[in-house]
Amino acid sequence: MTDLHEARRYADRVAERRPLEHALLGLADGRFVAVLVSGDFEGVPWLERVDEAERLWDAAAMGQPLEAHCFTPAEFERKRVALPMVRRVAERGLELLAVPVG
């Protein structure tokens, strides 16, 4: 992973806006993919969720842009079964909330 400190700072920026249950980061097809899970996404249109999450990513610091997938807990349970990329990040990605700050 490029910069764990910066990746954790990203999760913190998202969590300041939406309390997160999971903030998973992985690589898929050579790009960063984040899977963010929050009950706060309930009722928020998909594109609004993604736009908010992707705007908080520091592509310059991390060396490339991010593809964000933002789910409620129930959506996450369904999508990790239905979508291979989400399943891959859920199984092999880094749980950023578990990375120590600093």
DSSP file (Angstrom, degrees, kcal/mol; ACC not computed):
  #  RESIDUE AA STRUCTURE BP1 BP2  ACC     N-H-->O    O-->H-N    N-H-->O    O-->H-N    TCO  KAPPA ALPHA  PHI   PSI    X-CA   Y-CA   Z-CA
    1    1 A M              0   0    0      0, 0.0     3,-0.3     0, 0.0    26,-0.0   0.000 360.0 360.0 360.0 142.8    0.0    0.0    0.0
    2    2 A T        -     0   0    0      1,-0.2     2,-0.3    60,-0.1    61,-0.0   0.958 360.0  -6.6 -62.4 -59.1    1.4    3.4   -0.9
    3    3 A D     >  -     0   0    0      1,-0.1     4,-2.4    59,-0.1    -1,-0.2  -0.833  54.9-171.1-147.3  99.6    1.0    5.4    2.4
    4    4 A L  H  > S+     0   0    0     -2,-0.3     4,-2.6    -3,-0.3     5,-0.2   0.869  89.4  55.2 -62.3 -37.6   -0.8    3.8    5.3
    5    5 A H  H  > S+     0   0    0      1,-0.2     4,-2.2     2,-0.2    -1,-0.2   0.944 111.4  43.5 -61.2 -46.9   -0.8    7.0    7.3
    6    6 A E  H  > S+     0   0    0      2,-0.2     4,-2.0     1,-0.2    -2,-0.2   0.879 112.0  53.8 -67.4 -36.9   -2.5    8.9    4.4
    7    7 A A  H  X S+     0   0    0     -4,-2.4     4,-1.9     2,-0.2    -1,-0.2   0.910 110.0  47.5 -63.0 -41.2   -5.0    6.1    3.8
    8    8 A R  H  X S+     0   0    0     -4,-2.6     4,-2.3     1,-0.2    -2,-0.2   0.891 108.4  54.6 -66.8 -38.8   -6.0    6.2    7.5
    9    9 A R  H  X S+     0   0    0     -4,-2.2     4,-2.3     1,-0.2    -1,-0.2   0.877 105.7  54.2 -61.1 -36.3   -6.3   10.0    7.3
   10   10 A Y  H  X S+     0   0    0     -4,-2.0     4,-2.3     2,-0.2    -2,-0.2   0.951 107.6  48.8 -60.4 -49.4   -8.7    9.4    4.4
   11   11 A A  H  X S+     0   0    0     -4,-1.9     4,-2.7     1,-0.2    -2,-0.2   0.886 110.7  51.8 -58.9 -38.6  -10.8    7.1    6.5
   12   12 A D  H  X S+     0   0    0     -4,-2.3     4,-1.6     2,-0.2    -1,-0.2   0.896 107.1  52.3 -64.6 -40.2  -10.8    9.7    9.3
   13   13 A R  H  X S+     0   0    0     -4,-2.3     4,-0.6     2,-0.2    -2,-0.2   0.915 112.9  44.7 -62.8 -42.1  -12.0   12.4    6.8
   14   14 A V  H >X S+     0   0    0     -4,-2.3     4,-2.5     1,-0.2     3,-1.5   0.937 111.0  53.9 -65.5 -45.4  -14.9   10.2    5.7
   15   15 A A  H 3< S+     0   0    0     -4,-2.7    -1,-0.2     1,-0.3    -2,-0.2   0.745  97.8  64.7 -64.6 -23.8  -15.7    9.2    9.3
   16   16 A E  H 3< S+     0   0    0     -4,-1.6    -1,-0.3     1,-0.2    -2,-0.2   0.790 115.0  31.8 -65.8 -26.0  -16.0   12.9   10.3
   17   17 A R  H << S+     0   0    0     -3,-1.5    -2,-0.2    -4,-0.6    -1,-0.2   0.772 134.3  20.4 -99.5 -34.4  -18.9   13.1    7.9
   18   18 A R  S  < S-     0   0    0     -4,-2.5    -1,-0.3    -5,-0.1     2,-0.2  -0.980  81.0-119.7-139.5 121.3  -20.4    9.6    8.2
   19   19 A P        -     0   0    0      0, 0.0    21,-0.5     0, 0.0     2,-0.4  -0.463  39.0-143.8 -62.3 127.1  -19.8    7.2   11.1
   20   20 A L        -     0   0    0     -2,-0.2    18,-0.2     1,-0.1     3,-0.1  -0.750  31.2-175.8-102.3 139.1  -18.2    4.2    9.5
   21   21 A E  S    S+     0   0    0     16,-3.4     2,-0.3     1,-0.4    17,-0.2   0.745  85.7  10.4 -90.9 -34.6  -18.6    0.5   10.4
   22   22 A H  E     -A   37   0A   0     15,-1.3    15,-2.5     2,-0.1    -1,-0.4  -0.997  52.1-176.4-143.6 144.3  -16.0   -0.5    7.8
   23   23 A A  E     -A   36   0A   0     -2,-0.3    73,-3.1    13,-0.2    74,-0.4  -0.792  23.5-179.7-137.3  92.3  -13.4    1.4    5.7
   24   24 A L  E     -AB  35  95A   0     11,-2.8    11,-2.5    -2,-0.3     2,-0.4  -0.771   8.3-169.0-100.4 137.6  -11.8   -1.2    3.5
   25   25 A L  E     +AB  34  94A   0     69,-2.2    69,-3.2    -2,-0.4     2,-0.3  -0.992  18.4 147.5-129.0 130.5   -9.1   -0.3    1.0
   26   26 A G  E     -A   33   0A   0      7,-2.6     7,-2.7    -2,-0.4     2,-0.4  -0.866  42.3-104.9-145.8-179.8   -7.7   -2.7   -1.7
   27   27 A L  E     +A   32   0A   0     -2,-0.3     2,-0.4     5,-0.2     5,-0.2  -0.939  32.4 173.0-113.5 136.7   -6.3   -2.8   -5.2
   28   28 A A  E >  S-A   31   0A   0      3,-2.5     3,-1.5    -2,-0.4    -2,-0.0  -0.965  72.2 -11.2-144.6 126.1   -8.3   -4.0   -8.1
   29   29 A D  T 3  S-     0   0    0     -2,-0.4     3,-0.1     1,-0.3    -1,-0.0   0.859 129.3 -54.7  52.7  38.0   -7.2   -3.9  -11.7
   30   30 A G  T 3  S+     0   0    0      1,-0.2     2,-0.3     0, 0.0    -1,-0.3   0.614 118.2  97.6  76.9  13.0   -4.3   -1.6  -10.7
   31   31 A R  E <  S-A   28   0A   0     -3,-1.5    -3,-2.5    33,-0.0     2,-0.2  -0.935  78.3-100.5-132.1 157.1   -6.3    1.0   -8.9
   32   32 A F  E     -Ac  27  66A   0     33,-0.8    35,-2.0    -2,-0.3     2,-0.4  -0.549  35.7-170.3 -74.2 137.6   -7.3    1.8   -5.4
   33   33 A V  E     -Ac  26  67A   0     -7,-2.7    -7,-2.6    -2,-0.2     2,-0.4  -0.998   3.7-162.6-130.1 127.9  -10.8    0.7   -4.4
   34   34 A A  E     -Ac  25  68A   0     33,-2.3    35,-2.4    -2,-0.4     2,-0.6  -0.918   5.2-162.9-109.6 137.1  -12.5    1.7   -1.1
   35   35 A V  E     -Ac  24  69A   0    -11,-2.5   -11,-2.8    -2,-0.4     2,-0.4  -0.972  15.2-172.8-116.6 113.4  -15.5    0.0    0.3
   36   36 A L  E     -Ac  23  70A   0     33,-2.9    35,-3.0    -2,-0.6     2,-0.5  -0.908   5.4-165.3-112.7 132.1  -17.1    2.2    2.9
   37   37 A V  E     +Ac  22  71A   0    -15,-2.5   -16,-3.4    -2,-0.4   -15,-1.3  -0.970  20.7 148.5-124.6 123.2  -20.0    1.0    5.1
   38   38 A S    >   -     0   0    0     33,-2.4     3,-1.6    -2,-0.5     4,-0.2  -0.974  46.8-140.9-152.7 135.4  -22.1    3.3    7.1
   39   39 A G  G >  S+     0   0    0     -2,-0.3     3,-1.5   -20,-0.3    33,-0.1   0.722 101.7  74.5 -63.4 -20.3  -25.8    3.3    8.3
   40   40 A D  G 3  S+     0   0    0    -21,-0.5    -1,-0.3     1,-0.3    32,-0.1   0.630  79.2  71.3 -69.4 -13.8  -25.6    7.0    7.5
   41   41 A F  G X   +     0   0    0     -3,-1.6     3,-2.5    30,-0.2    -1,-0.3   0.639  69.7 119.5 -76.4 -12.3  -25.7    6.3    3.8
   42   42 A E  T <  S+     0   0    0     -3,-1.5    -3,-0.0     1,-0.3    29,-0.0  -0.318  85.3   7.4 -54.8 126.4  -29.4    5.2    4.2
   43   43 A G  T 3  S+     0   0    0      1,-0.2    -1,-0.3    -2,-0.0    -2,-0.1   0.371  99.2 120.8  82.1  -4.8  -31.5    7.5    2.0
   44   44 A V  S <  S-     0   0    0     -3,-2.5    -1,-0.2     1,-0.1     5,-0.1  -0.816  71.2-111.9 -93.1 125.4  -28.5    9.2    0.3
   45   45 A P     >  -     0   0    0      0, 0.0     4,-2.1     0, 0.0     3,-0.4  -0.218  25.1-117.2 -56.8 146.1  -28.4    8.7   -3.5
   46   46 A W  H  > S+     0   0    0      1,-0.2     4,-2.5     2,-0.2     5,-0.2   0.895 112.0  49.0 -51.8 -51.4  -25.6    6.5   -4.8
   47   47 A L  H  > S+     0   0    0      1,-0.2     4,-2.6     2,-0.2    -1,-0.2   0.844 109.6  52.8 -64.0 -33.2  -23.8    9.1   -6.8
   48   48 A E  H  > S+     0   0    0     -3,-0.4     4,-2.3     2,-0.2    -1,-0.2   0.906 109.9  48.9 -66.7 -41.4  -23.9   11.6   -3.9
   49   49 A R  H  X S+     0   0    0     -4,-2.1     4,-2.4     2,-0.2    -2,-0.2   0.949 114.7  44.4 -60.1 -50.3  -22.3    9.0   -1.7
   50   50 A V  H  X S+     0   0    0     -4,-2.5     4,-2.9     1,-0.2     5,-0.3   0.914 112.3  51.2 -65.0 -44.5  -19.6    8.2   -4.2
   51   51 A D  H  X S+     0   0    0     -4,-2.6     4,-2.1    -5,-0.2    -1,-0.2   0.926 111.2  48.6 -59.2 -45.5  -18.9   11.8   -5.0
   52   52 A E  H  X S+     0   0    0     -4,-2.3     4,-0.9     1,-0.2    -1,-0.2   0.933 114.9  44.7 -60.0 -47.1  -18.5   12.7   -1.3
   53   53 A A  H  < S+     0   0    0     -4,-2.4     4,-0.4     1,-0.2     3,-0.3   0.891 114.3  47.8 -67.7 -40.4  -16.1    9.8   -0.7
   54   54 A E  H >< S+     0   0    0     -4,-2.9     3,-0.9     1,-0.2    -1,-0.2   0.830 105.6  58.4 -73.3 -30.8  -14.0   10.3   -3.8
   55   55 A R  H 3< S+     0   0    0     -4,-2.1    -1,-0.2    -5,-0.3    -2,-0.2   0.789 102.0  56.3 -66.6 -26.4  -13.6   14.1   -3.2
   56   56 A L  T 3< S+     0   0    0     -4,-0.9     2,-0.3    -3,-0.3    -1,-0.2   0.596  86.4  98.9 -81.9 -11.0  -12.1   13.3    0.2
   57   57 A W  S <  S-     0   0    0     -3,-0.9     2,-1.1    -4,-0.4     3,-0.1  -0.588  70.7-139.6 -78.5 135.4   -9.3   11.1   -1.3
   58   58 A D     >  +     0   0    0     -2,-0.3     4,-2.2     1,-0.2     5,-0.2  -0.757  23.5 178.0 -97.1  88.8   -5.9   12.8   -1.8
   59   59 A A  H  >>S+     0   0    0     -2,-1.1     4,-1.5     1,-0.2     5,-0.5   0.831  78.2  56.1 -62.3 -33.3   -4.9   11.4   -5.2
   60   60 A A  H  45S+     0   0    0      2,-0.2    -1,-0.2     1,-0.2     3,-0.1   0.931 111.5  42.3 -65.6 -44.1   -1.7   13.5   -5.2
   61   61 A A  H  45S+     0   0    0      1,-0.2    -2,-0.2    -3,-0.1    -1,-0.2   0.851 120.5  42.5 -70.1 -34.1   -0.5   12.0   -1.9
   62   62 A M  H  <5S-     0   0    0     -4,-2.2    -1,-0.2     2,-0.2    -2,-0.2   0.565 106.9-122.8 -93.7  -9.1   -1.6    8.5   -2.8
   63   63 A G  T  <5S+     0   0    0     -4,-1.5    -3,-0.2    -5,-0.2    -4,-0.1   0.434  81.1  35.0  87.5  -2.1   -0.4    8.5   -6.4
   64   64 A Q  S   <S-     0   0    0     -5,-0.5    -2,-0.2    -6,-0.2   -33,-0.0  -0.970  86.7 -87.0-170.8 163.3   -3.6    7.7   -8.1
   65   65 A P        -     0   0    0      0, 0.0   -33,-0.8     0, 0.0     2,-0.4  -0.112  39.8-122.6 -73.0 176.9   -7.4    8.3   -7.9
   66   66 A L  E     -c   32   0A   0    -12,-0.1     2,-0.6   -35,-0.1   -33,-0.2  -0.924   3.7-147.0-123.3 143.5   -9.8    6.2   -6.0
   67   67 A E  E     -c   33   0A   0    -35,-2.0   -33,-2.3    -2,-0.4     2,-0.4  -0.967  28.1-158.9-106.1 115.7  -12.9    4.2   -6.9
   68   68 A A  E     -c   34   0A   0     -2,-0.6     2,-0.5   -35,-0.2   -33,-0.2  -0.773  16.5-169.3-102.6 140.9  -15.3    4.4   -4.0
   69   69 A H  E     -c   35   0A   0    -35,-2.4   -33,-2.9    -2,-0.4     2,-0.5  -0.989  12.2-168.1-124.7 118.1  -18.2    2.0   -3.2
   70   70 A C  E     +c   36   0A   0     -2,-0.5     2,-0.3   -35,-0.2   -33,-0.2  -0.934  13.6 168.3-118.4 119.9  -20.4    3.3   -0.4
   71   71 A F  E     -c   37   0A   0    -35,-3.0   -33,-2.4    -2,-0.5   -30,-0.2  -0.905  36.4-123.2-131.0 152.6  -23.0    1.0    1.2
   72   72 A T     >  -     0   0    0     -2,-0.3     4,-2.6   -35,-0.2     5,-0.2  -0.473  50.0 -99.1 -74.8 165.3  -25.3    0.7    4.1
   73   73 A P  H  > S+     0   0    0      0, 0.0     4,-2.0     0, 0.0     5,-0.1   0.905 125.7  48.1 -56.5 -41.7  -24.6   -2.4    6.2
   74   74 A A  H  > S+     0   0    0      2,-0.2     4,-1.6     1,-0.2     5,-0.1   0.907 112.1  49.0 -66.6 -41.0  -27.5   -4.3    4.5
   75   75 A E  H  > S+     0   0    0      1,-0.2     4,-3.2     2,-0.2     5,-0.2   0.905 108.7  54.6 -63.2 -40.6  -26.3   -3.2    1.0
   76   76 A F  H  X S+     0   0    0     -4,-2.6     4,-2.4     1,-0.2     5,-0.2   0.915 105.2  52.2 -60.3 -44.1  -22.8   -4.3    1.9
   77   77 A E  H  < S+     0   0    0     -4,-2.0     4,-0.5     1,-0.2    -1,-0.2   0.897 115.7  41.3 -60.4 -40.0  -23.9   -7.8    2.8
   78   78 A R  H >X S+     0   0    0     -4,-1.6     4,-2.0     1,-0.2     3,-0.7   0.919 115.7  48.7 -72.3 -44.2  -25.7   -8.2   -0.5
   79   79 A K  H 3X S+     0   0    0     -4,-3.2     4,-3.1     1,-0.2     8,-0.3   0.807 102.3  60.4 -72.1 -30.0  -23.0   -6.5   -2.7
   80   80 A R  H 3< S+     0   0    0     -4,-2.4    -1,-0.2    -5,-0.2    -2,-0.2   0.747 112.6  41.0 -70.8 -19.2  -20.1   -8.5   -1.3
   81   81 A V  H <4 S+     0   0    0     -3,-0.7    -2,-0.2    -4,-0.5    -1,-0.2   0.842 122.9  38.9 -85.7 -41.0  -21.9  -11.6   -2.5
   82   82 A A  H  < S+     0   0    0     -4,-2.0    -2,-0.2     1,-0.1    -3,-0.2   0.784 110.1  57.2 -84.4 -29.7  -23.0  -10.1   -5.8
   83   83 A L     X  -     0   0    0     -4,-3.1     4,-2.4    -5,-0.1     5,-0.2  -0.902  63.0-156.5-113.6 114.6  -20.0   -8.1   -6.9
   84   84 A P  H  > S+     0   0    0      0, 0.0     4,-2.7     0, 0.0     5,-0.2   0.860  94.3  53.1 -55.8 -39.2  -16.6   -9.7   -7.3
   85   85 A M  H  > S+     0   0    0      2,-0.2     4,-2.3     1,-0.2     5,-0.2   0.921 110.9  46.3 -65.2 -42.4  -14.7   -6.5   -6.8
   86   86 A V  H  > S+     0   0    0     -7,-0.2     4,-2.5     1,-0.2    -1,-0.2   0.912 113.3  49.8 -65.6 -41.6  -16.5   -5.7   -3.5
   87   87 A R  H  X S+     0   0    0     -4,-2.4     4,-2.3    -8,-0.3     5,-0.2   0.914 110.0  51.2 -61.2 -43.7  -16.0   -9.3   -2.4
   88   88 A R  H  X S+     0   0    0     -4,-2.7     4,-2.8     1,-0.2     5,-0.4   0.916 112.9  44.2 -61.8 -45.2  -12.2   -9.2   -3.2
   89   89 A V  H  X S+     0   0    0     -4,-2.3     4,-2.1     1,-0.2    -1,-0.2   0.895 113.3  51.8 -68.0 -39.0  -11.7   -5.9   -1.2
   90   90 A A  H  < S+     0   0    0     -4,-2.5    -2,-0.2    -5,-0.2    -1,-0.2   0.880 118.4  37.4 -63.9 -37.2  -13.8   -7.3    1.7
   91   91 A E  H  < S+     0   0    0     -4,-2.3    -2,-0.2    -5,-0.2    -1,-0.2   0.857 135.1  17.3 -83.0 -37.3  -11.7  -10.5    1.8
   92   92 A R  H  < S+     0   0    0     -4,-2.8    -3,-0.2    -5,-0.2    -2,-0.2   0.502  98.4 103.8-118.2  -6.9   -8.2   -9.1    1.0
   93   93 A G  S  < S-     0   0    0     -4,-2.1     2,-0.5    -5,-0.4   -67,-0.2  -0.174  74.8-100.1 -76.7 171.6   -8.4   -5.4    1.6
   94   94 A L  E     -B   25   0A   0    -69,-3.2   -69,-2.2     1,-0.0     2,-1.1  -0.790  24.6-133.7 -93.3 128.2   -7.0   -3.5    4.5
   95   95 A E  E >   -B   24   0A   0     -2,-0.5     3,-1.7   -71,-0.2     4,-0.4  -0.731  19.1-164.8 -81.9 102.9   -9.5   -2.4    7.2
   96   96 A L  G >  S+     0   0    0    -73,-3.1     3,-1.0    -2,-1.1    -1,-0.2   0.771  82.7  65.2 -65.1 -26.5   -8.4    1.2    7.6
   97   97 A L  G 3  S+     0   0    0    -74,-0.4    -1,-0.3     1,-0.2     4,-0.1   0.711 101.2  52.5 -68.8 -17.3  -10.2    1.6   10.9
   98   98 A A  G <  S+     0   0    0     -3,-1.7    -1,-0.2     2,-0.1    -2,-0.2   0.541  85.6 100.1 -92.8  -9.2   -7.8   -1.0   12.4
   99   99 A V  S <  S-     0   0    0     -3,-1.0    -5,-0.0    -4,-0.4    -3,-0.0  -0.661  83.5-113.3 -78.8 126.5   -4.7    0.9   11.2
  100  100 A P        -     0   0    0      0, 0.0     2,-0.2     0, 0.0   -92,-0.1  -0.276  29.2-115.2 -59.2 142.2   -3.2    2.9   14.2
  101  101 A V              0   0    0      1,-0.2   -96,-0.1    -4,-0.1    -4,-0.0  -0.577 360.0 360.0 -77.3 139.5   -3.4    6.6   13.8
  102  102 A G              0   0    0     -2,-0.2    -1,-0.2   -97,-0.1   -97,-0.1   0.468 360.0 360.0  90.5 360.0    0.0    8.4   13.6
